[in-house]
Amino acid sequence: MREGRTGMAGAAAGKRWTPIFERIPEEKRLRVLVAAKRAFARHGYAGTNVNLVARDAGISVGSLYQYFRTKEDIFLALIEHSHSLLASIIDDIFRRESTFLGRVQAILTVAVESSVNDPELLNLYIACTTQELGPMAAKLSSRIESVAAHRYREMVGTAIRNGEIRADADPSSVSFCLDNLFLIVQFSFGSAYYRERLALFLGRRVAARPREVIESVMDFIRHALLPESR
């Protein structure tokens, strides 16, 4: 799951910007980051012109380069920040939901909500997976996936120990499959291509109803992972 909130003044991305950027008003920081997110989502990494980012944010190009040293720093700041928020959201879900199925359903729900509320950030993540960003692949994959991988393995391991899912389930494999389910559900509500793909498999009536899609995925997970006695 990839987080979709628009508040971008977190500390995680601070490593990517200069001290000058940290000293400007929060509203201005947010304006710059939202402008950058919009540009990358619409034009891709290679097609994004920092001049247009500066103009959209209402600042000069010189100011933008005082805030970020390179275009890569701007892009990675957006990615890193979104995943610091993702970690916070997953931790909050784990505090609120004590059961494996409750946590999975809550993650699916947030995945759908984030893709609907912030499709530009979702498109930014999709761009990360393309050949276009091959030179940054190692940096991106470690930042994008480490948050979810650690927490999902922990969730699955706890569920096995508690007898909630099959004792022979492998935490790493199950975590990988769950993350891919979360991703495809999120993509299906934020990307035109994946939306059509969803409709092809489930029909347009179900595809237009997020709750039914989530329930169908939950049903699959129950049959795949729960002990037979359940």
N, CA and C of each residue as an Amber inpcrd file, in Angstrom:
protein
   690
   0.8440000  -1.1860000   0.0000000   0.0000000   0.0000000   0.0000000
   0.8780000   1.2330000   0.0000000   0.4780000   2.2610000  -0.8000000
   1.2250000   3.5040000  -0.8560000   0.3750000   4.6420000  -0.3680000
   0.9160000   5.4220000   0.5550000   0.1380000   6.4170000   1.2810000
  -0.2410000   7.5960000   0.4080000  -1.4450000   8.2020000   0.6450000
  -1.9250000   9.2530000  -0.2140000  -2.2260000  10.5730000   0.4240000
  -1.7930000  10.8260000   1.6090000  -2.0530000  12.1410000   2.1960000
  -1.2220000  13.2060000   1.5010000  -1.6950000  14.4580000   1.5730000
  -0.9870000  15.5230000   0.8930000  -0.1100000  16.3510000   1.8240000
  -0.2340000  16.2060000   3.1260000   0.6280000  16.9490000   4.0320000
   2.0590000  16.4530000   3.9150000   2.9910000  17.3400000   3.5410000
   4.3320000  16.8830000   3.2060000   5.4170000  17.6360000   3.9470000
   5.1820000  17.9860000   5.1790000   6.1970000  18.7450000   5.9050000
   6.9200000  17.8800000   6.9300000   6.9350000  16.5540000   6.7050000
   7.5310000  15.6390000   7.6740000   9.0400000  15.6750000   7.6790000
   9.6090000  15.1110000   8.7080000  11.0560000  15.1660000   8.8690000
  11.7870000  14.1730000   7.9910000  11.1150000  13.0750000   7.5880000
  11.8240000  12.0340000   6.8510000  12.4320000  12.5610000   5.5720000
  11.6910000  13.4480000   4.8810000  12.2020000  13.9610000   3.6250000
  13.1990000  15.0790000   3.8320000  13.3960000  15.5440000   5.0740000
  14.2910000  16.6460000   5.3350000  15.7210000  16.3750000   4.9020000
  16.1110000  15.0840000   4.8340000  17.4420000  14.7240000   4.3860000
  17.6670000  15.1230000   2.9370000  16.5950000  15.2990000   2.2110000
  16.6920000  15.5850000   0.7840000  16.6430000  17.0800000   0.4780000
  16.2880000  17.8950000   1.4460000  16.2640000  19.3260000   1.1670000
  17.2390000  20.0650000   2.0750000  17.4600000  21.3020000   1.7510000
  18.4820000  22.0790000   2.4550000  17.9170000  22.7030000   3.7240000
  18.7830000  23.1700000   4.6110000  18.3140000  23.8680000   5.8140000
  17.4690000  25.1000000   5.4870000  17.7210000  25.7330000   4.3500000
  16.9400000  26.9120000   3.9610000  15.4760000  26.5340000   3.7910000
  15.2300000  25.3780000   3.1700000  13.8530000  24.9260000   2.9530000
  13.1490000  24.6810000   4.2830000  13.8700000  24.1870000   5.2530000
  13.2720000  23.9060000   6.5560000  12.8950000  25.1730000   7.3050000
  13.5190000  26.2970000   6.9330000  13.2580000  27.5440000   7.6530000
  12.1050000  28.3580000   7.0750000  11.6540000  28.0400000   5.8730000
  10.5560000  28.8090000   5.2870000   9.2350000  28.3520000   5.8960000
   8.1690000  29.1620000   5.7970000   6.8750000  28.7870000   6.3950000
   6.3570000  27.4470000   5.8750000   5.6620000  26.7290000   6.7300000
   5.1510000  25.4030000   6.3680000   4.2500000  25.4650000   5.1360000
   3.4260000  26.5110000   5.0590000   2.5280000  26.6520000   3.9060000
   3.3060000  26.7130000   2.6040000   4.4350000  27.4100000   2.6170000
   5.2520000  27.5320000   1.4110000   5.9230000  26.2090000   1.0820000
   6.4030000  25.4960000   2.0940000   6.9990000  24.1720000   1.8580000
   5.9920000  23.2420000   1.2150000   4.7820000  23.2570000   1.7620000
   3.7340000  22.3960000   1.2290000   3.4230000  22.7550000  -0.2200000
   3.3770000  24.0520000  -0.5110000   3.0680000  24.5090000  -1.8670000
   4.1210000  24.0240000  -2.8650000   5.3750000  24.0830000  -2.4750000
   6.4530000  23.6370000  -3.3530000   6.3610000  22.1330000  -3.6030000
   6.1330000  21.3620000  -2.5500000   6.0930000  19.9110000  -2.6790000
   4.8710000  19.4330000  -3.4580000   3.7480000  20.0880000  -3.2520000
   2.5480000  19.7170000  -4.0000000   2.7360000  20.0320000  -5.4880000
   3.3660000  21.1660000  -5.7790000   3.6430000  21.5100000  -7.1760000
   4.5600000  20.4720000  -7.8110000   5.5640000  20.0270000  -7.0710000
   6.4760000  19.0080000  -7.5890000   5.7540000  17.6790000  -7.7920000
   4.9310000  17.3050000  -6.8300000   4.1770000  16.0570000  -6.9600000
   3.2930000  16.0890000  -8.1850000   2.6170000  17.1920000  -8.4090000
   1.7300000  17.3330000  -9.5590000   2.5010000  17.2020000 -10.8670000
   3.6630000  17.8430000 -10.9190000   4.4640000  17.8120000 -12.1480000
   4.9790000  16.4080000 -12.4470000   5.5280000  15.7320000 -11.4470000
   6.0540000  14.3810000 -11.6660000   4.9500000  13.4110000 -12.0490000
   3.7740000  13.5470000 -11.4130000   2.6660000  12.6510000 -11.7060000
   2.1530000  12.8300000 -13.1310000   2.1380000  14.0610000 -13.6040000
   1.5840000  14.3490000 -14.9290000   2.5830000  14.1290000 -16.0570000
   3.8470000  14.4290000 -15.8050000   4.8220000  14.4410000 -16.8910000
   5.8970000  13.3710000 -16.7690000   5.8910000  12.6140000 -15.6720000
   6.9540000  11.6540000 -15.4660000   8.2200000  12.3350000 -14.9860000
   9.1890000  11.5270000 -14.5780000  10.4230000  12.1090000 -14.0400000
  11.1910000  12.8630000 -15.1240000  11.4470000  12.2010000 -16.2520000
  12.2360000  12.8280000 -17.3150000  11.5370000  14.0510000 -17.8970000
  10.2040000  13.9960000 -17.9760000   9.4580000  15.0880000 -18.5920000
   9.1780000  16.2670000 -17.6880000   9.5360000  16.1620000 -16.4240000
   9.2790000  17.2540000 -15.4830000  10.3700000  18.3150000 -15.5800000
   9.9440000  19.5440000 -15.7760000  10.8480000  20.6850000 -15.8850000
  10.8030000  21.4670000 -14.5770000  11.9450000  21.6530000 -13.9410000
  11.9600000  22.3360000 -12.6470000  11.4840000  23.7830000 -12.7760000
  11.6170000  24.3700000 -13.9570000  11.1060000  25.7280000 -14.1660000
   9.5930000  25.7670000 -13.9740000   8.9140000  24.7290000 -14.4920000
   7.4620000  24.6640000 -14.3480000   7.0630000  24.4050000 -12.8990000
   7.8550000  23.5960000 -12.1940000   7.5860000  23.3440000 -10.7750000
   7.6590000  24.6570000 -10.0040000   8.7060000  25.4280000 -10.2570000
   8.8790000  26.7100000  -9.5680000   7.7250000  27.6530000  -9.8880000
   7.3490000  27.7230000 -11.1620000   6.2610000  28.6150000 -11.5480000
   4.9480000  28.2080000 -10.8850000   4.6720000  26.9010000 -10.8740000
   3.4280000  26.4110000 -10.2630000   3.4080000  26.6850000  -8.7630000
   4.5910000  26.6510000  -8.1420000   4.6840000  26.9010000  -6.6970000
   4.7250000  28.3830000  -6.3590000   4.8630000  29.2430000  -7.3840000
   4.9020000  30.6800000  -7.1450000   6.2250000  31.1680000  -6.5980000
   7.3250000  30.4950000  -6.9840000   8.6500000  30.9030000  -6.5350000
   9.5760000  30.9800000  -7.7490000  10.7630000  31.5080000  -7.5570000
  11.7370000  31.5680000  -8.6420000  12.4940000  30.2470000  -8.7340000
  13.0720000  29.9890000  -9.9070000  13.8900000  28.7850000 -10.0740000
  15.0950000  28.8370000  -9.1360000  15.6510000  30.0350000  -8.9490000
  16.7720000  30.1820000  -8.0280000  16.4100000  29.7710000  -6.6190000
  15.2070000  30.1260000  -6.1900000  14.7630000  29.7280000  -4.8470000
  14.6120000  28.2180000  -4.7510000  14.0730000  27.6120000  -5.8230000
  13.8830000  26.1630000  -5.8090000  15.2160000  25.4480000  -5.6290000
  16.2550000  25.9420000  -6.3020000  17.5650000  25.3230000  -6.1800000
  18.2500000  25.6680000  -4.8550000  17.7440000  26.6640000  -4.1590000
  18.2030000  26.8870000  -2.7890000  17.5870000  25.8660000  -1.8420000
  16.4100000  25.3700000  -2.2100000  15.6960000  24.4040000  -1.3680000
  16.1450000  22.9680000  -1.6520000  16.3540000  22.6460000  -2.9220000
  16.7560000  21.3060000  -3.3420000  17.9480000  21.4280000  -4.2900000
  18.9270000  20.5820000  -4.1050000  20.1350000  20.6850000  -4.9390000
  19.9020000  20.1500000  -6.3470000  19.0640000  19.1160000  -6.4820000
  18.8350000  18.5000000  -7.7920000  17.3710000  18.1080000  -7.9430000
  16.9890000  17.8200000  -9.1730000  15.6400000  17.3080000  -9.4190000
  15.4560000  15.9490000  -8.7510000  16.4970000  15.1440000  -8.7300000
  16.4160000  13.8430000  -8.0720000  16.0930000  13.9950000  -6.5930000
  16.7000000  15.0010000  -5.9490000  16.4160000  15.2380000  -4.5320000
  14.9430000  15.5800000  -4.3060000  14.3710000  16.3640000  -5.2080000
  12.9500000  16.7070000  -5.0820000  12.1060000  15.4410000  -5.1680000
  12.4000000  14.6240000  -6.1700000  11.6230000  13.4010000  -6.3850000
  11.7450000  12.4480000  -5.2010000  12.9670000  12.2060000  -4.7600000
  13.1730000  11.2740000  -3.6520000  12.6010000  11.8040000  -2.3450000
  12.5720000  13.1280000  -2.1810000  11.9610000  13.7060000  -0.9830000
  10.4770000  13.3550000  -0.9170000   9.8020000  13.4390000  -2.0710000
   8.3840000  13.0890000  -2.1140000   8.1710000  11.6200000  -1.7740000
   9.0110000  10.7570000  -2.3460000   8.8860000   9.3240000  -2.0970000
   9.1550000   8.9980000  -0.6270000  10.2400000   9.5420000  -0.0930000
  10.5980000   9.2440000   1.2930000   9.5390000   9.7360000   2.2670000
   9.0130000  10.9140000   1.9930000   8.0100000  11.4520000   2.9110000
   6.7400000  10.6150000   2.8910000   6.3040000  10.2190000   1.6960000
   5.0770000   9.4280000   1.6070000   5.2200000   8.1320000   2.3830000
   6.4270000   7.5830000   2.4260000   6.6010000   6.3240000   3.1370000
   6.8400000   6.5000000   4.6260000   7.2530000   7.6770000   5.0340000
   7.2630000   7.9420000   6.4750000   5.8330000   8.0320000   6.9870000
   4.9480000   8.6060000   6.1590000   3.5320000   8.6510000   6.5170000
   2.9270000   7.2530000   6.4930000   3.3470000   6.4360000   5.5150000
   2.8560000   5.0690000   5.4400000   3.1770000   4.3040000   6.7190000
   4.4030000   4.4630000   7.1990000   4.7860000   3.7820000   8.4290000
   3.8950000   4.2100000   9.5880000   3.5940000   5.5010000   9.6670000
   2.7360000   6.0050000  10.7430000   1.3340000   5.4310000  10.6400000
   0.8210000   5.3370000   9.4240000  -0.5370000   4.8290000   9.2290000
  -0.6170000   3.3500000   9.5880000   0.3700000   2.5640000   9.1440000
   0.3580000   1.1420000   9.4730000   0.4770000   0.9430000  10.9830000
   1.3450000   1.7100000  11.6160000   1.4920000   1.5920000  13.0740000
   0.1780000   1.9380000  13.7790000  -0.5240000   2.9460000  13.2700000
  -1.8080000   3.3220000  13.8560000  -2.8300000   2.2030000  13.6820000
  -2.8420000   1.5800000  12.5030000  -3.7500000   0.4520000  12.2660000
  -3.4330000  -0.6860000  13.2260000  -2.1530000  -0.9650000  13.4240000
  -1.7720000  -2.0540000  14.3180000  -2.1820000  -1.7670000  15.7600000
  -2.1930000  -0.4910000  16.1340000  -2.6430000  -0.1430000  17.4870000
  -4.1580000  -0.2980000  17.6170000  -4.8760000   0.0660000  16.5710000
  -6.3410000   0.0410000  16.6270000  -6.9080000  -1.3620000  16.4280000
  -6.2830000  -2.1320000  15.5690000  -6.7930000  -3.4510000  15.2160000
  -5.8850000  -4.5240000  15.8140000  -6.4700000  -5.4220000  16.5750000
  -5.6580000  -6.4370000  17.2390000  -5.6170000  -7.7570000  16.4890000
  -6.5320000  -7.9720000  15.5220000  -6.5860000  -9.2410000  14.8110000
  -5.9570000  -9.1220000  13.4190000  -5.5350000 -10.2510000  12.9010000
  -4.9240000 -10.2800000  11.5690000  -5.9090000  -9.8060000  10.5060000
  -7.1120000 -10.3640000  10.4920000  -8.0880000  -9.9770000   9.4730000
  -8.5100000  -8.5180000   9.6230000  -8.6100000  -8.0450000  10.8590000
  -8.9490000  -6.6370000  11.0780000  -7.8850000  -5.7180000  10.5180000
  -6.6370000  -6.0830000  10.7050000  -5.5430000  -5.2710000  10.1800000
  -5.5180000  -5.2840000   8.6550000  -5.6870000  -6.4620000   8.0710000
  -5.6610000  -6.5660000   6.6080000  -6.7880000  -5.7460000   5.9890000
  -7.9940000  -5.8580000   6.5510000  -9.1110000  -5.1000000   6.0070000
  -8.8930000  -3.5950000   6.1610000  -8.3250000  -3.1750000   7.2820000
  -8.0510000  -1.7510000   7.4830000  -7.0140000  -1.2420000   6.4850000
  -5.9950000  -2.0460000   6.1990000  -4.9790000  -1.6490000   5.2240000
  -5.5950000  -1.5400000   3.8310000  -6.4350000  -2.4980000   3.4600000
  -7.1090000  -2.4360000   2.1660000  -7.9770000  -1.1850000   2.0580000
  -8.6730000  -0.8610000   3.1250000  -9.5440000   0.3130000   3.1250000
  -8.7380000   1.5930000   2.9410000  -7.6280000   1.7150000   3.6610000
  -6.7750000   2.8890000   3.5180000  -6.1680000   2.9500000   2.1220000
  -5.8200000   1.7960000   1.5650000  -5.2490000   1.7550000   0.2160000
  -6.2220000   2.3340000  -0.8010000  -7.4890000   1.9460000  -0.6920000
  -8.5010000   2.4590000  -1.6130000  -8.7200000   3.9480000  -1.3910000
  -8.8590000   4.3490000  -0.1360000  -9.1040000   5.7620000   0.1620000
  -7.9680000   6.6490000  -0.3280000  -6.7270000   6.1940000  -0.1550000
  -5.5890000   7.0120000  -0.5650000  -5.5230000   7.1610000  -2.0730000
  -5.8630000   6.1010000  -2.8100000  -5.8090000   6.1910000  -4.2660000
  -6.9050000   7.0970000  -4.7990000  -8.0600000   7.0930000  -4.1490000
  -9.1690000   7.9530000  -4.5720000  -8.8830000   9.4110000  -4.2120000
  -8.3420000   9.6350000  -3.0150000  -8.1160000  10.9990000  -2.5290000
  -6.8760000  11.6570000  -3.1200000  -5.8870000  10.8610000  -3.4880000
  -4.6360000  11.4430000  -3.9740000  -4.0710000  10.6150000  -5.1310000
  -4.7670000  10.5990000  -6.2880000  -4.2930000   9.7950000  -7.4270000
  -2.9480000  10.2600000  -7.9620000  -2.6070000  11.5380000  -7.7650000
  -1.3230000  12.0170000  -8.2640000  -0.1580000  11.3380000  -7.5500000
  -0.2830000  11.1460000  -6.2490000   0.7770000  10.4690000  -5.5200000
   0.8620000   9.0050000  -5.9370000  -0.2740000   8.4000000  -6.2140000
  -0.2680000   7.0250000  -6.6910000   0.4360000   6.9410000  -8.0470000
   0.1540000   7.8740000  -8.9380000   0.8150000   7.8900000 -10.2390000
   2.3190000   8.1100000 -10.0890000   2.6980000   8.8510000  -9.0600000
   4.1130000   9.0550000  -8.7820000   4.7670000   7.7260000  -8.4270000
   4.0950000   6.9390000  -7.6210000   4.6350000   5.6300000  -7.2640000
   4.6920000   4.7140000  -8.4820000   3.6500000   4.7220000  -9.3040000
   3.6590000   3.8880000 -10.4990000   4.8430000   4.2490000 -11.3920000
   5.1450000   5.5420000 -11.4640000   6.3030000   5.9910000 -12.2500000
   7.5940000   5.3910000 -11.7140000   7.6610000   5.1700000 -10.3930000
   8.8650000   4.5990000  -9.7940000   9.1460000   3.1920000 -10.2930000
   8.1170000   2.4990000 -10.7390000   8.2710000   1.1060000 -11.1360000
   8.5960000   0.9440000 -12.6160000   8.7210000   2.0270000 -13.3520000
   8.9470000   1.9540000 -14.7870000  10.4350000   1.9240000 -15.1180000
  10.7130000   1.5220000 -16.3440000  12.0890000   1.4640000 -16.8190000
  12.7380000   2.8480000 -16.8400000  11.9040000   3.8710000 -16.9700000
  12.4020000   5.2510000 -17.0250000  13.3020000   5.5780000 -15.8410000
  12.9660000   5.0370000 -14.6820000  13.7230000   5.3570000 -13.4740000
  14.6890000   4.2450000 -13.0900000  15.0800000   3.4450000 -14.0760000
  16.0170000   2.3570000 -13.8320000  17.2700000   2.7820000 -13.0930000
  17.9060000   3.9160000 -13.4570000  19.1230000   4.3320000 -12.7440000
  18.9150000   4.5740000 -11.2530000  17.6720000   4.8490000 -10.8470000
  17.4000000   5.0970000  -9.4200000  16.7280000   3.9000000  -8.7600000
  16.6510000   2.7710000  -9.4780000  15.8610000   1.6340000  -9.0060000
  16.2790000   1.1580000  -7.6220000  17.5770000   1.0380000  -7.3920000
  18.0380000   0.5260000  -6.0960000  17.6420000   1.4560000  -4.9630000
  17.8090000   2.7690000  -5.1810000  17.4330000   3.7360000  -4.1500000
  15.9380000   3.6790000  -3.8870000  15.1550000   3.6210000  -4.9650000
  13.7000000   3.6660000  -4.8260000  13.1570000   2.4100000  -4.1710000
  13.6200000   1.2410000  -4.6080000  13.0540000  -0.0020000  -4.0820000
  13.2970000  -0.1400000  -2.5930000  14.4900000   0.2260000  -2.1340000
  14.7760000   0.0950000  -0.7100000  13.9220000   1.0390000   0.1150000
  13.6960000   2.2600000  -0.3840000  12.8860000   3.2240000   0.3560000
  11.4090000   2.8550000   0.3180000  10.9560000   2.3910000  -0.8360000
   9.5290000   2.1270000  -1.0220000   9.0830000   0.8790000  -0.2760000
   9.8780000  -0.1780000  -0.3580000   9.4060000  -1.4740000   0.1080000
   9.7630000  -1.8160000   1.5450000  10.8080000  -1.2180000   2.1040000
  11.2720000  -1.6480000   3.4140000  10.2460000  -1.4120000   4.5080000
   9.5010000  -0.3130000   4.3970000   8.4880000   0.0070000   5.4060000
   7.4540000  -1.0990000   5.4990000   6.8670000  -1.4420000   4.3540000
   5.8110000  -2.4480000   4.3440000   6.3590000  -3.8340000   4.6550000
   7.5060000  -4.1930000   4.0730000   8.0330000  -5.5460000   4.2320000
   8.2340000  -5.8990000   5.7010000   8.8380000  -5.0190000   6.4540000
   9.0980000  -5.2990000   7.8680000   7.7980000  -5.4410000   8.6540000
   6.8870000  -4.5090000   8.4450000   5.6570000  -4.5220000   9.2390000
   4.7320000  -5.6700000   8.8570000   4.6800000  -6.0130000   7.5840000
   3.8110000  -7.1130000   7.1820000   4.3420000  -8.4580000   7.6620000
   5.6550000  -8.6350000   7.6270000   6.2180000  -9.8790000   8.1790000
   5.9110000  -9.9950000   9.6630000   6.0190000  -8.8850000  10.3660000
   5.6940000  -8.8770000  11.7940000   4.2250000  -9.2430000  12.0150000
   3.3450000  -8.6740000  11.1970000   1.9150000  -8.9540000  11.3100000
   1.6180000 -10.4280000  11.0680000   2.2120000 -10.9920000  10.0240000
   1.9710000 -12.3960000   9.6920000   2.5570000 -13.3110000  10.7620000
   3.7650000 -13.0070000  11.2180000   4.3670000 -13.8270000  12.2580000
   3.5300000 -13.8600000  13.5270000   3.0120000 -12.7060000  13.9210000
   2.1440000 -12.6390000  15.0970000   0.8830000 -13.4710000  14.8900000
   0.3080000 -13.3840000  13.6780000  -0.9210000 -14.1340000  13.3790000
  -0.6730000 -15.6400000  13.4290000   0.4840000 -16.0900000  12.9840000
   0.8140000 -17.5180000  13.0450000   0.9370000 -17.9560000  14.4980000
   1.6530000 -17.1710000  15.2830000   1.8390000 -17.5310000  16.7030000
   0.5140000 -17.5500000  17.4520000  -0.4100000 -16.6840000  17.0570000
  -1.7160000 -16.6200000  17.7290000  -2.7120000 -17.6420000  17.1870000
  -2.3110000 -18.3950000  16.1870000  -3.2040000 -19.3950000  15.6200000
  -4.2850000 -18.8140000  14.7220000  -4.1130000 -17.5640000  14.2760000
  -5.1220000 -16.9290000  13.4240000  -5.0350000 -17.3950000  11.9760000
  -3.8300000 -17.7290000  11.5370000  -3.6580000 -18.2500000  10.1870000
  -2.8740000 -19.5590000  10.2550000  -2.7970000 -20.2570000   9.1580000
  -2.1940000 -21.5850000   9.1170000  -0.7860000 -21.5970000   9.6840000
  -0.4830000 -22.6200000  10.4590000   0.8250000 -22.7260000  11.1120000
   1.9430000 -22.9560000  10.1050000   1.6110000 -23.5150000   8.9290000
   2.6450000 -23.7950000   7.9370000   2.8750000 -22.6220000   6.9780000
   2.2260000 -21.4820000   7.2270000   2.4010000 -20.3160000   6.3690000
   3.8060000 -19.7390000   6.5540000   4.4200000 -19.3410000   5.4640000
   5.7410000 -18.7310000   5.5240000   5.5820000 -17.2140000   5.6110000
   6.0440000 -16.5750000   6.6940000   5.8190000 -15.1310000   6.8720000
   6.3080000 -14.2740000   5.7090000   7.4620000 -14.5970000   5.1460000
   8.0060000 -13.7820000   4.0620000   7.1680000 -13.9010000   2.8000000
   6.7940000 -15.1310000   2.4350000   5.9940000 -15.3440000   1.2300000
   4.6000000 -14.7410000   1.3710000   3.9860000 -14.9440000   2.5500000
   2.6520000 -14.3920000   2.7730000   2.7020000 -12.8650000   2.7510000
   3.7170000 -12.2770000   3.3550000   3.8490000 -10.8200000   3.3550000
   3.9880000 -10.2820000   1.9390000   4.7890000 -10.9610000   1.1220000
   4.9760000 -10.5540000  -0.2690000   3.6510000 -10.6060000  -1.0290000
   2.8990000 -11.6900000  -0.8460000   1.6120000 -11.8260000  -1.5450000
   0.6020000 -10.7910000  -1.0570000   0.5670000 -10.5540000   0.2430000
  -0.3540000  -9.5530000   0.7820000  -0.0310000  -8.1670000   0.2370000
   1.2510000  -7.8140000   0.2140000   1.6270000  -6.4980000  -0.2820000
   1.2110000  -6.3310000  -1.7350000   1.3470000  -7.3760000  -2.5290000
   0.9260000  -7.2920000  -3.9220000  -0.5870000  -7.1630000  -4.0520000
  -1.3260000  -7.8190000  -3.1610000  -2.7800000  -7.6350000  -3.1520000
  -3.1400000  -6.1950000  -2.8010000  -2.4890000  -5.6580000  -1.7860000
  -2.7510000  -4.2670000  -1.4030000  -2.4640000  -3.3280000  -2.5730000
  -1.3480000  -3.5710000  -3.2460000  -0.9580000  -2.7170000  -4.3640000
  -1.9700000  -2.7660000  -5.4970000  -2.3620000  -3.9670000  -5.8970000
  -3.2470000  -4.0790000  -7.0570000  -4.6190000  -3.4920000  -6.7520000
  -5.0790000  -3.6150000  -5.5050000  -6.3500000  -2.9900000  -5.1340000
  -6.2060000  -1.4720000  -5.1770000  -5.1080000  -0.9580000  -4.6470000
  -4.8890000   0.4890000  -4.6610000  -4.7820000   1.0090000  -6.0930000
  -4.0090000   0.3290000  -6.9160000  -3.8710000   0.7520000  -8.3090000
  -5.2200000   0.7440000  -9.0270000  -6.0630000  -0.2060000  -8.6640000
  -7.3380000  -0.3700000  -9.3630000  -8.3050000   0.7730000  -9.1390000
  -8.0640000   1.5840000  -8.1120000  -8.9520000   2.7170000  -7.8640000
  -8.2750000   4.0640000  -8.1180000  -7.0260000   4.0380000  -8.5790000
  -6.3390000   5.2930000  -8.8360000  -5.7520000   5.4290000 -10.2160000
  -5.7690000   4.3500000 -10.9890000  -5.1850000   4.3390000 -12.3240000
  -6.2240000   3.8790000 -13.3340000  -6.3470000   4.6060000 -14.4380000
  -7.3420000   4.2580000 -15.4580000  -7.0930000   2.8590000 -16.0150000
  -5.8340000   2.5260000 -16.2590000  -5.5150000   1.2060000 -16.8100000
  -5.9460000   0.1010000 -15.8490000  -5.5550000   0.2300000 -14.5900000
  -5.8830000  -0.8140000 -13.6190000  -7.3700000  -0.8220000 -13.2800000
  -8.0410000   0.3050000 -13.4190000  -9.4870000   0.3480000 -13.2160000
 -10.2070000  -0.4970000 -14.2730000  -9.7510000  -0.3730000 -15.5090000
 -10.3350000  -1.1880000 -16.5840000 -10.0210000  -2.6620000 -16.3710000
  -8.8350000  -2.9240000 -15.8780000  -8.4530000  -4.3100000 -15.5940000
  -9.3440000  -4.9090000 -14.5020000  -9.6330000  -4.1350000 -13.4960000
 -10.5240000  -4.5800000 -12.4230000 -11.9050000  -4.9050000 -12.9670000
 -12.4170000  -4.0180000 -13.8170000 -13.7400000  -4.2340000 -14.3990000
 -13.7670000  -5.4780000 -15.2660000 -12.6720000  -5.7570000 -15.9580000
 -12.5940000  -6.9420000 -16.8160000 -12.7490000  -8.2180000 -16.0000000
 -12.1290000  -8.2390000 -14.8210000 -12.1710000  -9.4450000 -13.9890000
 -13.4390000  -9.5470000 -13.1400000 -13.8740000  -8.4400000 -12.5520000
 -14.9810000  -8.4890000 -11.5910000 -16.2910000  -7.9510000 -12.1380000
 -16.2490000  -7.3290000 -13.3040000 -17.4490000  -6.6910000 -13.8390000
 -17.5450000  -5.2540000 -13.3640000 -18.1770000  -4.4250000 -14.1560000
 -18.2120000  -2.9950000 -13.8400000 -19.0430000  -2.6860000 -12.6020000
 -20.0670000  -3.4560000 -12.3370000 -20.8890000  -3.1850000 -11.1600000
 -20.0690000  -3.3440000  -9.8900000 -19.3530000  -4.4600000  -9.7650000
 -18.5390000  -4.6890000  -8.5690000 -17.3490000  -3.7310000  -8.5440000
 -16.7350000  -3.5000000  -9.7130000 -15.5540000  -2.6420000  -9.7780000
 -15.8430000  -1.2190000  -9.3240000 -17.1020000  -0.7980000  -9.4350000
 -17.4790000   0.5550000  -9.0310000 -17.8070000   0.6440000  -7.5390000
 -17.7170000  -0.4660000  -6.8400000 -18.0740000  -0.5080000  -5.4280000
 -16.8840000  -0.9940000  -4.6010000 -16.1190000  -0.0740000  -4.0510000
 -14.9030000  -0.4530000  -3.3140000 -15.1420000  -1.4590000  -2.1990000
 -16.2450000  -1.3230000  -1.4840000 -16.4920000  -2.2490000  -0.3750000
 -16.6290000  -3.6810000  -0.8570000 -17.2840000  -3.8650000  -2.0050000
 -17.4420000  -5.2130000  -2.5440000 -16.1090000  -5.7760000  -3.0160000
 -15.2730000  -4.9140000  -3.5850000 -13.9510000  -5.3610000  -4.0110000
 -13.1300000  -5.7850000  -2.8010000 -13.1470000  -4.9750000  -1.7570000
 -12.4000000  -5.3030000  -0.5440000 -12.8960000  -6.6060000   0.0600000
 -14.2000000  -6.7850000   0.0950000 -14.7570000  -8.0160000   0.6740000
 -14.3700000  -9.2340000  -0.1510000 -14.3300000  -9.1070000  -1.4740000
 -13.9380000 -10.2400000  -2.3150000 -12.4760000 -10.6140000  -2.0670000
 -11.6220000  -9.6110000  -1.8560000 -10.2200000  -9.8820000  -1.5440000
 -10.1040000 -10.5170000  -0.1610000 -10.8810000 -10.0130000   0.7990000
 -10.8660000 -10.5900000   2.1400000 -11.3140000 -12.0440000   2.1080000
 -12.3000000 -12.3500000   1.2910000 -12.7840000 -13.7250000   1.1790000
 -11.6870000 -14.6340000   0.6420000 -10.9370000 -14.1270000  -0.3370000
  -9.8190000 -14.8900000  -0.8820000  -8.7730000 -15.1500000   0.2020000
  -8.4610000 -14.1270000   0.9830000  -7.4480000 -14.2630000   2.0330000
  -7.9090000 -15.2520000   3.0970000  -9.1740000 -15.2010000   3.4650000
  -9.6960000 -16.1530000   4.4620000  -9.5080000 -17.5900000   3.9900000
  -9.8930000 -17.8610000   2.7470000  -9.7840000 -19.2170000   2.2230000
  -8.3280000 -19.6550000   2.0640000  -7.4490000 -18.7210000   1.7850000
  -6.0500000 -19.0640000   1.5500000  -5.2580000 -19.2740000   2.8340000
  -5.5890000 -18.5280000   3.8960000  -4.7130000 -18.4850000   5.0550000
  -5.2980000 -18.9990000   6.3600000  -6.5950000 -18.9210000   6.5280000
  -7.1500000 -19.3290000   7.8140000  -7.0900000 -20.8420000   7.9820000
  -6.8800000 -21.3020000   9.2260000  -6.9040000 -22.7500000   9.4710000
  -8.2420000 -23.3380000   9.0740000  -8.2430000 -24.5960000   8.6680000
  -9.4750000 -25.2310000   8.1800000 -10.5720000 -25.2260000   9.2320000
 -10.1910000 -25.2910000  10.5070000 -11.1970000 -25.3300000  11.5770000
 -11.9980000 -24.0460000  11.6310000 -11.4880000 -22.9590000  11.0000000
 -12.1930000 -21.6860000  11.0030000 -13.0150000 -21.5160000   9.7490000
